């Protein structure tokens, strides 16, 4: 793992949770036919809180969320079969605990909402999962966040702050944990880049493919797995 300069070195919990802090259901086996409850320990949640609290900008927070989602899914793998999940779908086809983009987008959204509900997101809000279409028939889903564009507290009045916030154009990003193995940092990229076909920062521009957003799971469309 490459640690951002602004991020303090934090120890990863390598054992099962001791103190129950929060329960989240994770989906697996393609299309969320199986779900299992994961209990995150207070110690694990404290690590995530410290990670997010170190962020000084929205970009920092997105980088922290990439790591946090990887940690949370990795810890989930200590209690459920999702430890067997591999990036994409060909490497774990037929394996118990495999996750497609529906499993990932559903589970990652739940994890992000856990963080949001605890007040740990200062620069983003969590949205419903988003989808795109590739080659007309292949659909892919991802969790999604929106930059809040919060105004600095040094303003003359609440009315000015409200007007200033309204003028800020909120940017949207996907938090896509499907592309990498269980426990690895999630891919966090601008929504428009994702719509354009970019999947991972490690890929070059020649990997970009035109795509179109869709709003539902068409019966004649294949889930991009």
DRENDO-1510 file (C-alpha; in Angstrom, 1 decimal, always signed):
<recs>
REC; n; res; u; v; w
REC; 1; UNK; +0.0; +0.0; +0.0 .
REC; 2; UNK; +1.3; +3.5; -0.9 .
REC; 3; UNK; +0.5; +5.8; +2.0 .
REC; 4; UNK; -0.4; +9.5; +1.2 .
REC; 5; UNK; +1.9; +12.0; +2.7 .
REC; 6; UNK; -0.9; +13.5; +4.7 .
REC; 7; UNK; -1.9; +10.2; +6.2 .
REC; 8; UNK; -0.4; +8.9; +9.5 .
REC; 9; UNK; +0.8; +5.3; +9.5 .
REC; 10; UNK; -2.0; +3.2; +11.0 .
REC; 11; UNK; -1.8; -0.5; +12.0 .
REC; 12; UNK; -4.3; -2.7; +10.2 .
REC; 13; UNK; -6.3; -5.0; +12.5 .
REC; 14; UNK; -5.3; -8.5; +11.7 .
REC; 15; UNK; -7.6; -10.3; +14.0 .
REC; 16; UNK; -11.3; -10.9; +14.3 .
REC; 17; UNK; -13.3; -8.1; +16.0 .
REC; 18; UNK; -13.3; -8.1; +19.8 .
REC; 19; UNK; -15.8; -5.4; +20.7 .
REC; 20; UNK; -18.9; -5.1; +18.5 .
REC; 21; UNK; -19.2; -1.6; +17.2 .
REC; 22; UNK; -21.6; -1.9; +14.2 .
REC; 23; UNK; -23.2; -4.5; +12.0 .
REC; 24; UNK; -23.5; -4.3; +8.2 .
REC; 25; UNK; -24.8; -6.9; +5.8 .
REC; 26; UNK; -22.6; -7.8; +2.8 .
REC; 27; UNK; -23.9; -9.2; -0.5 .
REC; 28; UNK; -22.2; -12.0; -2.5 .
REC; 29; UNK; -22.6; -14.8; -5.0 .
REC; 30; UNK; -23.6; -12.4; -7.9 .
REC; 31; UNK; -26.7; -10.3; -7.7 .
REC; 32; UNK; -27.0; -10.3; -3.9 .
REC; 33; UNK; -28.7; -13.7; -3.5 .
REC; 34; UNK; -26.6; -14.3; -0.4 .
REC; 35; UNK; -26.1; -11.9; +2.5 .
REC; 36; UNK; -24.1; -12.2; +5.7 .
REC; 37; UNK; -23.9; -9.9; +8.7 .
REC; 38; UNK; -20.5; -8.5; +9.5 .
REC; 39; UNK; -19.7; -7.0; +13.0 .
REC; 40; UNK; -17.1; -4.3; +13.0 .
REC; 41; UNK; -15.2; -3.9; +16.2 .
REC; 42; UNK; -14.9; -0.5; +17.9 .
REC; 43; UNK; -11.1; -0.8; +17.4 .
REC; 44; UNK; -11.6; -1.2; +13.6 .
REC; 45; UNK; -14.0; +1.7; +13.3 .
REC; 46; UNK; -11.7; +3.9; +15.3 .
REC; 47; UNK; -8.9; +3.2; +12.7 .
REC; 48; UNK; -11.3; +4.2; +9.9 .
REC; 49; UNK; -12.3; +7.4; +11.8 .
REC; 50; UNK; -8.7; +8.3; +12.3 .
REC; 51; UNK; -8.0; +7.7; +8.7 .
REC; 52; UNK; -10.8; +10.0; +7.5 .
REC; 53; UNK; -10.1; +12.6; +10.2 .
REC; 54; UNK; -6.6; +13.1; +8.7 .
REC; 55; UNK; -8.1; +14.4; +5.4 .
REC; 56; UNK; -7.7; +18.1; +4.9 .
REC; 57; UNK; -9.3; +18.4; +1.5 .
REC; 58; UNK; -12.0; +16.6; -0.6 .
REC; 59; UNK; -9.3; +14.9; -2.6 .
REC; 60; UNK; -7.7; +13.7; +0.6 .
REC; 61; UNK; -11.0; +12.3; +1.8 .
REC; 62; UNK; -11.5; +10.4; -1.5 .
REC; 63; UNK; -8.1; +8.9; -1.1 .
REC; 64; UNK; -8.9; +7.9; +2.5 .
REC; 65; UNK; -12.3; +6.4; +1.4 .
REC; 66; UNK; -10.5; +4.3; -1.2 .
REC; 67; UNK; -8.4; +2.8; +1.7 .
REC; 68; UNK; -11.3; +2.6; +4.2 .
REC; 69; UNK; -13.5; +0.6; +1.8 .
REC; 70; UNK; -10.7; -1.8; +1.2 .
REC; 71; UNK; -10.2; -2.2; +4.9 .
REC; 72; UNK; -13.8; -2.7; +5.7 .
REC; 73; UNK; -14.3; -5.3; +2.9 .
REC; 74; UNK; -11.1; -7.0; +4.0 .
REC; 75; UNK; -12.4; -7.2; +7.6 .
REC; 76; UNK; -15.7; -8.5; +6.2 .
REC; 77; UNK; -13.7; -11.3; +4.6 .
REC; 78; UNK; -12.5; -12.5; +8.0 .
REC; 79; UNK; -16.1; -13.3; +8.9 .
REC; 80; UNK; -17.7; -14.2; +5.6 .
REC; 81; UNK; -16.8; -16.0; +2.3 .
REC; 82; UNK; -16.1; -12.7; +0.5 .
REC; 83; UNK; -12.4; -13.1; +1.3 .
REC; 84; UNK; -12.5; -15.3; -1.9 .
REC; 85; UNK; -13.6; -12.4; -4.1 .
REC; 86; UNK; -11.1; -11.4; -6.8 .
REC; 87; UNK; -11.1; -8.3; -9.0 .
REC; 88; UNK; -13.5; -8.6; -11.9 .
REC; 89; UNK; -15.2; -12.0; -12.2 .
REC; 90; UNK; -13.2; -14.4; -14.3 .
REC; 91; UNK; -10.7; -15.2; -11.5 .
REC; 92; UNK; -13.3; -16.3; -9.0 .
REC; 93; UNK; -16.1; -17.7; -11.3 .
REC; 94; UNK; -18.2; -20.2; -9.4 .
REC; 95; UNK; -16.4; -19.6; -6.1 .
REC; 96; UNK; -18.5; -19.2; -2.9 .
REC; 97; UNK; -18.1; -15.6; -1.8 .
REC; 98; UNK; -17.6; -14.1; -5.3 .
REC; 99; UNK; -19.0; -10.6; -5.8 .
REC; 100; UNK; -20.2; -9.0; -9.0 .
REC; 101; UNK; -20.9; -5.3; -9.5 .
REC; 102; UNK; -24.3; -5.5; -7.9 .
REC; 103; UNK; -22.9; -7.1; -4.8 .
REC; 104; UNK; -20.1; -4.5; -4.6 .
REC; 105; UNK; -22.2; -1.4; -5.3 .
REC; 106; UNK; -24.8; -2.5; -2.8 .
REC; 107; UNK; -22.3; -3.4; -0.1 .
REC; 108; UNK; -20.0; -0.5; -0.6 .
REC; 109; UNK; -23.0; +1.9; -0.5 .
REC; 110; UNK; -23.9; +0.4; +2.9 .
REC; 111; UNK; -20.4; +0.9; +4.1 .
REC; 112; UNK; -20.3; +4.5; +3.0 .
REC; 113; UNK; -23.6; +5.2; +4.6 .
REC; 114; UNK; -22.2; +3.8; +7.9 .
REC; 115; UNK; -19.4; +6.3; +7.7 .
REC; 116; UNK; -21.8; +9.1; +6.7 .
REC; 117; UNK; -24.2; +8.3; +9.6 .
REC; 118; UNK; -21.3; +8.6; +12.1 .
REC; 119; UNK; -20.5; +12.0; +10.8 .
REC; 120; UNK; -17.1; +11.0; +9.5 .
REC; 121; UNK; -17.5; +12.4; +5.9 .
REC; 122; UNK; -16.8; +16.1; +5.9 .
REC; 123; UNK; -16.4; +16.7; +2.2 .
REC; 124; UNK; -18.9; +14.3; +0.6 .
REC; 125; UNK; -22.4; +12.9; +0.8 .
REC; 126; UNK; -23.4; +9.4; -0.2 .
REC; 127; UNK; -25.7; +8.9; -3.2 .
REC; 128; UNK; -27.6; +5.9; -4.6 .
REC; 129; UNK; -25.6; +3.5; -6.8 .
REC; 130; UNK; -25.1; +4.6; -10.4 .
REC; 131; UNK; -25.0; +2.5; -13.5 .
REC; 132; UNK; -23.5; +2.7; -17.0 .
REC; 133; UNK; -23.9; +0.7; -20.2 .
REC; 134; UNK; -21.1; -0.5; -22.3 .
REC; 135; UNK; -21.6; -1.8; -25.8 .
REC; 136; UNK; -25.4; -1.3; -25.5 .
REC; 137; UNK; -26.1; -4.4; -23.5 .
REC; 138; UNK; -23.5; -4.7; -20.7 .
REC; 139; UNK; -24.4; -2.9; -17.5 .
REC; 140; UNK; -22.1; -2.0; -14.7 .
REC; 141; UNK; -23.0; -0.6; -11.2 .
REC; 142; UNK; -21.0; +1.3; -8.7 .
REC; 143; UNK; -21.4; +3.1; -5.4 .
REC; 144; UNK; -21.4; +6.9; -5.8 .
REC; 145; UNK; -20.5; +10.0; -3.7 .
REC; 146; UNK; -20.9; +13.7; -4.3 .
REC; 147; UNK; -18.5; +16.4; -3.1 .
REC; 148; UNK; -20.5; +18.8; -0.9 .
REC; 149; UNK; -18.5; +21.9; -1.7 .
REC; 150; UNK; -18.8; +23.1; +1.9 .
REC; 151; UNK; -18.0; +26.7; +2.5 .
REC; 152; UNK; -15.3; +27.7; +4.9 .
REC; 153; UNK; -16.8; +28.8; +8.3 .
REC; 154; UNK; -15.4; +32.3; +8.1 .
REC; 155; UNK; -18.5; +34.0; +6.5 .
REC; 156; UNK; -20.4; +37.0; +7.6 .
REC; 157; UNK; -23.8; +35.4; +7.8 .
REC; 158; UNK; -25.8; +32.2; +7.4 .
REC; 159; UNK; -27.5; +33.7; +4.3 .
REC; 160; UNK; -24.1; +34.4; +2.7 .
REC; 161; UNK; -23.0; +30.8; +3.5 .
REC; 162; UNK; -26.2; +29.5; +1.9 .
REC; 163; UNK; -25.7; +31.5; -1.2 .
REC; 164; UNK; -22.1; +30.5; -1.5 .
REC; 165; UNK; -22.9; +26.8; -1.1 .
REC; 166; UNK; -25.6; +27.1; -3.8 .
REC; 167; UNK; -23.0; +28.4; -6.2 .
REC; 168; UNK; -20.6; +25.5; -5.7 .
REC; 169; UNK; -20.9; +22.9; -8.3 .
REC; 170; UNK; -20.9; +19.5; -6.6 .
REC; 171; UNK; -18.6; +16.9; -8.2 .
REC; 172; UNK; -19.6; +13.3; -8.3 .
REC; 173; UNK; -17.3; +10.3; -8.0 .
REC; 174; UNK; -17.7; +6.5; -8.1 .
REC; 175; UNK; -16.3; +4.3; -5.3 .
REC; 176; UNK; -15.9; +1.1; -7.3 .
REC; 177; UNK; -14.6; -1.9; -5.3 .
REC; 178; UNK; -15.3; -4.5; -8.0 .
REC; 179; UNK; -12.1; -4.0; -10.0 .
REC; 180; UNK; -9.7; -5.3; -7.3 .
REC; 181; UNK; -9.3; -8.2; -5.0 .
REC; 182; UNK; -10.9; -8.3; -1.6 .
REC; 183; UNK; -9.3; -6.0; +0.9 .
REC; 184; UNK; -7.6; -3.8; -1.8 .
REC; 185; UNK; -8.3; -0.1; -2.0 .
REC; 186; UNK; -11.4; +0.8; -4.0 .
REC; 187; UNK; -11.1; +2.7; -7.3 .
REC; 188; UNK; -12.3; +6.2; -6.7 .
REC; 189; UNK; -12.6; +8.3; -9.9 .
REC; 190; UNK; -14.7; +11.1; -11.3 .
REC; 191; UNK; -18.1; +10.0; -12.4 .
REC; 192; UNK; -17.7; +11.5; -15.9 .
REC; 193; UNK; -14.4; +9.6; -16.4 .
REC; 194; UNK; -16.2; +6.4; -15.3 .
REC; 195; UNK; -19.0; +7.0; -17.7 .
REC; 196; UNK; -16.3; +7.5; -20.4 .
REC; 197; UNK; -15.1; +4.0; -19.7 .
REC; 198; UNK; -12.2; +4.5; -17.4 .
REC; 199; UNK; -12.0; +1.7; -14.8 .
REC; 200; UNK; -8.8; +2.2; -12.9 .
REC; 201; UNK; -6.1; +4.8; -12.5 .
REC; 202; UNK; -3.6; +2.1; -13.5 .
REC; 203; UNK; -5.0; +2.0; -17.0 .
REC; 204; UNK; -3.9; +4.2; -19.8 .
REC; 205; UNK; -6.0; +6.5; -21.9 .
REC; 206; UNK; -6.2; +3.8; -24.6 .
REC; 207; UNK; -8.4; +1.8; -22.3 .
REC; 208; UNK; -11.2; +4.5; -22.4 .
REC; 209; UNK; -14.4; +3.3; -24.0 .
REC; 210; UNK; -17.6; +5.3; -24.7 .
REC; 211; UNK; -20.4; +4.4; -22.3 .
REC; 212; UNK; -24.0; +5.6; -21.6 .
REC; 213; UNK; -25.6; +5.9; -18.1 .
REC; 214; UNK; -28.8; +3.9; -17.4 .
REC; 215; UNK; -31.2; +4.2; -14.6 .
REC; 216; UNK; -32.4; +0.6; -14.2 .
REC; 217; UNK; -31.6; -3.0; -14.7 .
REC; 218; UNK; -33.1; -3.7; -18.1 .
REC; 219; UNK; -34.2; -7.3; -18.6 .
REC; 220; UNK; -32.5; -7.5; -21.9 .
REC; 221; UNK; -29.2; -6.2; -20.5 .
REC; 222; UNK; -26.3; -8.2; -19.3 .
REC; 223; UNK; -24.6; -7.2; -16.0 .
REC; 224; UNK; -21.0; -6.2; -16.7 .
REC; 225; UNK; -19.1; -8.7; -14.6 .
</recs>
